[in-house]
Amino acid sequence: MPHNINYELLTEIELAVASRAKTAGERRRHLDQAAVYATLGEKYRDERALLVLAE
C-alpha cells in the first residue's frame, strides 16, 4: 500500500508550533499531536522495511 504522508515533517511542524505556544495546554496539545505523527511515521517506516525484505 503506497503511503506518501510525510509524518516526519508533520512531527517537526507540531514541535515548532509547540515551542511557540502561549499556554501549557496549547503546548501539550501540539506535543501530543507530534507524538502521534512520530508513532505513525515509525509504523509506516517499519512496514516499508518489511516490504523491502520480503522482495
Secondary structure, DSSP 8 states (H G I E B T S, - for coil): ------HHHHHHHHHHHHHT-SSHHHHHHHHHHHHHHHHHHHHHHHHHHHHHHH-
